[in-house]
Amino acid sequence: MPLSAATSSAREILTGLHEVMAARGNAQSKLDRVVDLIAEAMKSEVCSIYLLRDNKLELFATHGLRKEAVHVTRLGMGEGLVGTIAEEGRILNLAEASSHAQFVYRPETGEESFHSFAGVPIVRLESPIGVLAVQHADPRRYEEVEIEALQTVAMVLSEMIAAARLTDGARRGTRRDAGPLRISGLKLVAGMGKGVAVFHEPRVIVEHTVAEDTEAERARVYAAFRKMREQIDNMTREAEFGTAGEHEEILETYRMFAYDEGWSRRINAAIDSGLTAEAAIERVQQRTRARMREIDDPLLAERMHDLEDLSNRLLRIVSGRMGTAAQTGLNRDTVLIARNLGPAELLEYDRRRLKAVLLEEGSLTAHMTIVARAMGVPVVGRLSDIRHSVNDGELVLVDGDNGSVIIRPNRPLATGFDHRMALSNKRRAQYAVIRSLPAVTTDGVQVSVMVNAGLAEDAASLELTGADGIGLFRTEFQFLVSATLPGRERQQRLYTKVLESAGDRPVVFRTVDIGGDKALPYLSDVRDKAENPAMGWRALRLSLDRSTLMRAQARALIEASAGGVLRVMFPMISEPWEYEQARGLFEDQLEWARKAKRKLPSRVEFGAMLEVPALAEMLDQLLPRIDFLSIGTNDLTQFLFAADRADPRLAERYDWLSPAILRFLKRVIDAARAAGVPVRLCGEMGGRPLEAMALIGLGADGLSITPAAVGPVKAMVRSLDASAIRARMQNLLDKPPRDMRKALTDWARRHGVVIG
């Protein structure tokens, strides 16, 4: 069906629907007329409407199936093709319906002679309330324009169905228990927060779907686009960060979507089909949501979340309901509730009142998560139906350290939370006292405690943490939040800011670790799927293959470090030749800068990251060539155990204090010490006081950890006798106990070591 024919068909259906809705008659007779109307306009042999009643999808009206099946055929959520559409809120478009795994045959319908099937959810308040389906005898996939026509009709039907009160309404989350509710989600940003629930935005319910004047609706959309773009431009100019960098790029990506002509064309096409401005925006938004469910690339999904955020903003503008909680202002300590949140929207809130954010969606790589971390706001995501579980103004307790939330706490729960938060505040106060003191053991061993970072703001906050420097600056963060490949000058500006903010404290830059599970949408071959991305084409493997990318980064680092010390390390080295090739590339750029009479770094230190176990067998070849060694415990552990650290089923199965890991680490640390090469442990392992104590016992005297862990680890170091723990660790490794963690915990308590 050509585009013009599909638009004409959709407009014809909407005109007919408008007449049906305005006519006299009961709801059943109207739905019977509706399916006949749709079938005729789309030249479909079957058109059926299923509605959600008593949590079952009931065949309510049909053209083409047996009439005696109406109000008899019922499918559960997730049952059959119709149940799958409603359960997952997605579209099905099948040339052969029976080939789908979820196909269920109901003989009373007489549908055995129909092969092709297409169905779309009928949605109200973001929850499916039914399904609109068409079928043909000939096997064929429906064209995109036909599916869009069905979606348009489904939107108008939702208004009619809601007005007639024919369905259950939102299929879940409508009942609210008056008592306490404890739920768990994904920890996105650590910290604790307490406040009253405030919804980020009021619901905009599209009440009128069929347009009376298409050009008037188009003019309303154009005006709304102009206003939205002006708002985004203002936010981009006024974002209040101490230094520029990744956040600038995030907002620029956001701005790019606001000016996307393809998005506005899709909304215009929906208006052409006969929808009002609000309905057109909502119809395109529903299509975006359906596509988001099919995307398993987290970075591409995050771009779609940005577009969803802008759709919500545009809908509020065109409907005249711009009063988000940010605009109306926060007058109490607040826990913000949202389905999802864009970075620009988060920046609008008063940071003094915003205590935590709870999201139904959200991800660790989301732009909003990066911004929230810089703001110091705890965030918990993946809280299914949080917006239907809490009322505006109810008290909410958020423990971002554990990803747990308590809604409507009773007195004992509130008291317990207050106690834990008081202890947390007390510990932070205690850590503040030792912030400027060195991490030295009771027997005089100096331990370097540095931080892992990825944002320019992290370097600016070094003074607050009391860290000795940045032991791992993840340069790929700039690539991950950028809409386009960062050029050499942009990279150089970031590295210069980081070095200036760090002052005299050392900064170790890790070359880009992209690829694998860190896909970049603007490098198509970097997004190629791999069965095991952690062990795939990523990090140094990718950089050496894309030498232009690495040369640009090398030159940016060299020029940013002019007159100072450049410390750079290469990730994911499997064999010494990879290190030699990467170092050679940097040395070529140094030679170029020398010949070009550019100001050079006063000294360049080259390091290697040991994450691949095979490299440990080649240390005798590698150590003479490097200035320092960093052990990346996150990847190393999963490679040693062949266990994906992102798999929740394996998260607790293997312990960092396993004798196998500890023996491996000791062998590497001893080899580096014998060669006179400094060694530093990077990763989550070193950020836990008990594990850090064990690492010092293995001979480690350098850690690079998360900023929040600096205080606890420094307190542990200052209460520890290094010679005593080293002797104890040797005994434990010679004869490993059944439970290494318990043995170390007991030893720490007996010797007064502060482990939290």
N, C-alpha and C positions, 0 to 999 in steps of 0.2 A: 504494500500500500504506500504510494508516494506521500511525502510530508504534507503537501497541500490537501490531499484527500483525507489524511488522518486528522489534520486540524479541522477540516470541514466536518468530518464525522463526529469529532469530539464536541464541536459547537452545536451540531444538530442534536446530539444526545442531551447536552446541557439545556438547550432550549426546551426540549421535550420534558426533561426532568423538572424544570422550572414550572411548566404547566401542570405536571402531575402533582407536584407539591402544593400548588395553589388550588387544585381542584378539591371538590368534596369527596368523601369516601374514607374508609378506615385504612389503617396502615397496611394490612394484608393485600387489599385490592390495589393499593398504590404500588407495592413491591411487585405484584403480578404484572402490572402495566410496565414497570421499569425494566424487568428482564426482557419483555417482548420488545420494548423500545431499543434496548442495547443490542439485542440479537439482530434486529432488522438493520440498524445503522451500521453495525460491524460485519453484516452478512455472515453471522455466526450461527451454526446449527444448534449450539447449546449456550445458554447463559444462565448461571445459577448464583444465588445469593445465600450464603450461610451466615448465621448470626450466633453470637456467643450467649448462651442461656444456661444457667446452672452449671457453668464451666464446661459445657459441651457445645460443639458447633453444629447447629441444627439447620438442615436444609429448609429455608424459609420460602423461597420462591424459585421457580425454574421455567425456562423455555427450552424444550427439547428433551429433558429427562421425563420419566414417568411422573405424572401429577400425584399419584398415590404415595410417592416417596416423600412428599412435602410434609414436614413436621414428624416424619418417621425416621428418616436417615439422620443419625447423630454421630459425630466423631469427637473423640477426646482431643485435648491439646497435644499436638505432636503426633496424632494418629492420622495416617494417610497423607495425601498431598495437601489437602485443605488444612488439616491439623498442623502440618509442618509449616505452612505459610503463616498461620496465626501464631504458633509457638515461637518461631524465629523472626517474625516480622519481616520476611523477605519475599521476593518475587520468584515464582517458578515459571519457566518457559520451556516446554518439553515437546519435542516432535513425536515421541512415543511415551505416553504416560506410564504404561505398564512396566517400562524399563527402569523407572526410578525405584530406588531401594525402599522408599516409604509408601509405595503404591499399595492401596487397599481397595479391593473390588467389593462393591455393594450391589448384589443382584437386583434389589428392589428398584434401583434407579434406571436400569436398562442402558447403562453407559458402555456396554461392551463393544458397541460398534464405532465408538469414537476413539481416535488415536491421539491426536494432538491436544495439548492442555496448556492453558495459561491462567495463572491466578495471582491476584494482588491482595494484600491485606487492606481491610477497611479500618482506619485508625482514628481514634478519638483520644485526645490528651496524651498522645504518644504511646497509647496501648491499643493493640488490636482488639476490635469488637466484632469482627466478622471477616469474611473472605468473598471477593467477587471473582468468579471463574468463567471462562469460555472454553468450548471444546469444538473440534472439527473432526469429521470422519477421515479426512486426508491427513497423513503424517506430515507435519511441517512445524518449524519453529516460527513463532510470531515475530513480526518485525518490531524494531525498537519503538517506532512511532505508534504502533498498535498498543504496545504495553503502556506507553505514556498516556494514551487515550483512556485505557482502563484505570490508570492511577487517578487521572482527573475525575473520572466518573465516581470512583471509590470515595474521593474526598467529598463530593457533593452528597453522596449517599450517607456518609457519616453524620452530616448535619440533619438529614431527614430521619435517620434511625434514632439519633439522640433525642430529637424533638418528640418522637413517638414513644420513647422509653421502651424500646423493644429488647435491649440487651442488658447484660450484667453491669455494663460500664467497664471501667478498668478492671482487668481480670485478676489482678492481685494487688496487695498492699493497701486496700481500701479500709480494712479494719485496723484500728489503732488501739492497742492495749493500753490501759491507763497506768499500768505498772512499769517498772524499770525494764529496759530492753538493752541487752548487750550484744553487739555485733562486731565482727572482725573483717578487716579488709587488707588491702595492700599498703604497706608502709612506703610512702613516697618521700616525705620529708620528716625527719625525726624531731621530737620535742613534745611537750605537754601543753595543753590548752584547755581552758574552761570558759564557757559563755553560753548565752542564749542562742537558740537556733534562729537564723535569719536566712530567708531564701534569697538567692542572688537576684532572681528576677520573677516578677509575677507571671502567671500563666497568661499567654495571649490566646484566647479561644477564638478561632475563626468562625464567626456566626453567620456571615453571608458569603456564599461561595460563587454564586452565579452573577456575572456582571450585567448591569443594565446599559452601561456606556463604556465600551472597550477603550476608547481614546482617553476618557477621563481617568480610568484605572491606570493606563500607561503613564499619564502625566503624574499621578500620585507616586508611582514607582520611581520615575526619573527624579522627582523632588526628594524622595527618601534616599536614593543613591547619593545625590549631591550632599545631603546633610551627613550621611554616614561617612563619606570620604573626608569631609571637613573634620569630623570628630577624630577619625583615625590619624589624619595629618597632625592635628593638635596634640594627640597623645604621643606621637612619634617625636615631636619637638620637645615635649615637656616631661618625658620620662626622667625621674629623679634618681639617677645612679651616680655614685661618686666618680666613677670612671666609665668611659664608653667601652664598647666591646661586644660580647655575645648578645646582650640584651638589645642593643641597637639593631643587630642583624635579625633578631627574632621579630622585632616590630616592623622591620622593613619587609620581611616575608609576609607578615600580616597585612601590610599596606598593599603588597602586590596582589593579594586576593581581592582586596576591596576594589581594585581597579580592573579586575579580570573581566574582559568583555564577553567571554564565553558564558560566564555565570549570568550576566545581565541579559544575554540573548535567550538563554533557557527560560528565564522568568518572563520575558516578552512573548515567547512562543506559548507559554501557559496562558497568558492574558489573551492572546489571539484565539485560543481554544474556547474562550468564554468565561474565564475565571476572574474574580475580583483580584485586586492587587495583593491582599492578604492571602487569599487562597492560592494564588500563583506562587508566592514565595514559599508557602508551606508545602505545596506540591513538589517543587524543586528540592526543598529540604528533605522531604520524605525519600526522594530518590537518592540523595546524598547519603542518608542514613542506611539505606539498603546496600549501597556500595561499600560503605564503611564496614559492614558486617562480613563482606567477602574479602577484605584486605588483610593479609597476614604480615605485611611489611609494616613494622611499627612506625617508621618515619613517614611513609606515605599515608598511613592512617592518621598520623598527627597533623599532616597538612589538611586532611579532610576535616579534622576537628576544628582547625582554624576557620575553615569555610563554614562549618556549622555555627561557630561562635558569631561570625559575621551575619549569617542568616537570621539568627535570633535578634541581633541588633537591628537589622533592616526591618524585620517584622514589627518590632516595638516602635520604630520610628513611623512606619506607614500607618500603624493603628493608633498612633498618638499616645502610646503607653511606655514612655521612655524612663519611667521611674524605677530604675534598678535600686537595689539597696545602697549601691555606691552613691547614686545621685541624691537619694533621700537622706543619706548620712547615717552613720552608726552612732547611737547615743549610749550604748552599753557594750561591755565586753561581748564579743560576737564569735560564734562558730558559724561560718558561712556554708550553706548547703546549695549544691548545684549538680546538675547532671554532668556537665563538663564546664570548664572555664578556660577562656583564652588568656594569654599573657597580658594583653592590653586591658582587659576587664579587671584583672587582679590588681593592676597598677592604679586603678581608680580608687581603691579602698584606703581608708585611714588606717595606717599601720599601727597606731597606738591602740585602736579598738579591735582590730582583727586578730583573734587569738588562735584560730585554726580554720582549715578548709576541709570539707568532706565532699567527695565526688562519687557519683554512681559509676563513672568511668575513670579516666586518668591512667597515666603510665609513667614509668621511671624516666623515659626519654622525652616526655612531653615538654614543650616550650614553657608551659605554665609551671611545671615542676622545677625547672631550672631557675625561673624568676622567683618562685616561692622560697627556694633554698637560699637565694641571695638575700631575700627579705627576712629570713629567719622565722617563717610561718609554718607550723606543723601541717602536714597534709596526709590524709588517708584516702585512698582511692579504691575502686572496685567494690563499692558498698551497694550491692544490688537493692534497688528500690528505697534508698535512703530518703528520697523526697516524699515517699508515701508512708514512711515510718515515724516521722517526727512532725509535730505541729510548730508553727511559727511561735517563738517566744519560750519554748520549753528548754530547760537546762540540759546541756550536753557536755560530757567530759570526754576529752580526746587524749589518748596516749599514742602519739605518733611513733614512739620508740618500739612499740609492740604492734602497731596497726589495729588497736582496739578502741571501741567507742561505746560509751554508756549513755543512753537516752533516758530522760526522766529518772535520774538516780534517786533512790531512797536515802534516808539519812546515813545509814552505815556505809553505803557505797560512796556517797559524797565525802564522808569523813575520811574513808580510806584513801580516796583519790587526793584529797587535800594534804593528807599526811605524806603520801608519796611525792607530791609536787613540792611540799615544804622540804623534804629530804633532798630532792633534786636541786632545789634552789640553794640549800645549805651546802651541798657538795660543790655546786658551782662557785659559791662564795669562797669555799676553802681552796678550790683550785685557783681562784683569782689571787689569793694571797701568795701562792707559789709561782704565779705566772712568770714573773721576772727572774725567778731563781733557776739555776741550771739543773738539769736532770743528772744528778750525781748520786751514786749508790753510797751506802753508809761506809763502805771501805774505799771510797774515792775513785770508783770507775765512772768516767764520763760517758753518758749515753746520748747520742744525737737523736733528738725527737723532731722530725720534720713532718710536713703535711703533704697530702695529695691534693691537687687542685686542678681546675680546668677553666676557671673564669678569672678575668682581671680583678674582680672584686675579692677573690680569695687571697690574692697577694696583698691587697690593701688592708686585709683584716689580720695579717700576721701578728701585729702588735697585740691584738686582743687575745689571741690564742696562746702567745708565749712560745710559739714554735721556733725552732732554730733556722727554718727556711722551708723551701718547697723541694721535697725529695722526688716528686713526680708531678710535672705539669703536663696534663693530657692535652696535647695540641689538637687532637681530633675534635674536641668540643666545638671549636670554631667552625669546623666543617659540618658537624652534625646539625647545628642550628641555623646554618646559612641556606638560603634558597638557591644560591649559585656557588660555584667553586671559588673559595677565597683566593684572590690574587696575591702576588708576592708583597705588594705594598700594604695590603690590608693585614696580612700576617705580620709584617714587620711592625706595624702600628701597635698591634696587640702585644707582641713580645717586648717591645720597648716599654709599654705601660706596665707590664708585669715586672720587669726588671727595675723600673723606677720606683714602683710601689714597694718592692721587696727591700730596696736600699742596700745595706751591706749584707743582708742575709742571702745565702746561696739559693739559686734556682736551677733545678735539673729539668731540662726539656726532653720529653720523650717524643720522638718523631711520630707522625700520625699512625694510629692503630685503627684503621678503617677496614671495611670489608667484613665478611662473615655476618655476624649479627648486628654490625654497625653499618647498615647499608646507606648509601647516599643516592637520593632520587635523581640527582643531576649527573651521576656516573652510571649509565645503564648497566654496564657489565659488572659493576660492583654490587648490583642488586640481584645477580644471578643466584638462584637458590642452590644451596648445598645440603647434602644429607646431614652433615655435621659441621655447621658454620664455624665453630670455635677452632676446628682443626683445618679449616679451609684456606682459601686464597685471601689472606688478610695481613694487616700489619706490615712488617718488613718485606714479606713476600710480594705483596701488592706494590709497595713503594719502589722496590728495585725493578719491578716490571714496568712501572710507570715512572721512569727516571725523571721525566720532566717535572712531575709533581714534587719529587724529592729534591731536585735541584733548586726549585723555587723556594721550598721551605728552608733549605740549607742557606741560601743567600739571604733570606729574610732573617734568620737567626744570627748569621754572621754580622750583618749590618746593624741589627738591634743591639748586639753585644759589643759594638765598637768601643774600645778603650777599657772594657771590663773582661770578666772571665765568662766564657761560654762553656756551659756544661750540657752535653747532649748524650742521650742514650738511645739505643735501637731496640725495639721490642720483637719478641717472638723469633729469636735467633735459634736455629736448629743446629747449625754447624759453623765453625769459625770462618769459612769462606764468605758467608753472608755478611758477617761483621766487617770483614776486610773490604768487601765491595761497597758497603754503605759508607764506611770511613773514607774510602778512596774518593767517593763522590763528593763528600764534604771537603776533603783536601783539595780537590779540583776547584771548588768554588772559592776556597781560601786563596788559591794561587791566582784565580781570576781577579779577585778583589785586590790582591797585592799588585798585580800588573796594572790594574785600573787606578792605582794609587788611592784606594778607599781606606778609610781608617779601619784597622783590624782589631779583633779582640786581643787583649794583652796575653791571654792564654786560652787554649781550648783543651777541655778534658772530654775524652770519649769513654763512654761506658756501654755495657751490654746488660740486657735483661735476661735472666735465666728463668724461663717459664716452661720450656720444653725439656723434659728429663734427659733427652739424648745429649744435650750440651754438657751435662755434668761429666760425661765420659771423655770430653775433649778439653777439659779445663787446662791441662798441661800445655796445650797449644794456644788457648785463648788468653789466659791470664797475663802472659808477658806482653801482650799487645794492648791491654785496656788500662785505663786509669782508675776505674771503679766498677764494681759489680752490683747490680740490683737483682734481688730475687723476688719475682712476682708470685706471691703465694696463692692468689686467687686462681689463676690459670694452672699453675704448677700442681695444685692439689687435685683439680679435676682431671688433669692428664695422668697423674700418678694412680688415681683410683678408677680411671675410665668412667667418671661420674659427672654428668652435666650439672653444674651448680645452679642452673636455672630451673631444674626439674624439682618441684616441691616434694616428690616422692623420695628424692635422694638427699634433700637438704640436711636432714638430721642423721643420715645413715653413717656418714664418715666424719670422724672427728679430727680437727686440726692437731689435736694432741695425740694422735695415733703414733705409736712407736715407729712405724714405717716412715711417716713424714719427718719426724724428729731426727731419726738416724740419717735420712737423706740430707736434710738441712745441715746437720753437723758435719757431714763429710764435705759439703760444699764450702761451709764457713771455714773449716780447718785448712782446706786447700788454698783458699784465698788469703788467709792469714799467713800461711807459709810462703806465699808468693809476694807478700807485702802489698796486697791489693785491698783497699777498703771495700767492705760489703755492707749493703743496706737491705733490710726487709721491707718490701712494699706490699700493702694489701690489708684486708680486713683482719687477718690473723694478728698482726702486730698492734692493732687498735684495741684489743681486749687485754685487760691487765694480766689475767692469768696466763694467757698465751704469750704475751710480751715477756713475762717473767721467765717462761720456759725458753724463749729465744735468747734472752740474755744468758741463761744457763748453758746454752749451746755455744756461747762465745760471741753472739751478735752484740754490736755496740752502736748500731744505727737503725732507726726505724722511720718509715714514712707512712703516715696514717691519716684518717679523717680528722678534720679540725676539732670536732666534738670530742675526740678520744684523747687529745693532748693532755688535758688536765688529769683525767684518771690514770693515764699511763705514767705521767710525770710523778704523780703522788706515789704510785707503786714503786718506781725506780728509787725515789728518795727514802723509801722504807726498806730497801732490799740490800742484803749483803751479797755482792756478786760472786765472791769466792765460794761462799756457802752454797749458793744455788748451782754453781757450776759443778761442784763436787757431787751434789745430790743428783743432778741430771745425768752425770756419768754413770752413777750407780743404777739409776732407773733404766738407762739405755742398755747397760750390760745385762740386766735381768728385769725385763719389762713387767710391770705389775698387770694384773687383770684389768684394772681400771686406772689408766694413767691420769685422767682428769681428777679423780678422787684423791689419788696419791699426792698430786701437786697442790690441790686445794688444802688438804690436811697439813702439808708441810708449810704452806704460806701462813695458815692460821697459827700454827705453833710458833712460827718465827716472827709474828707481828707484821707481816707484809700486807699492805693495803691493796686488796684486790676487788673492792667494791662491796 
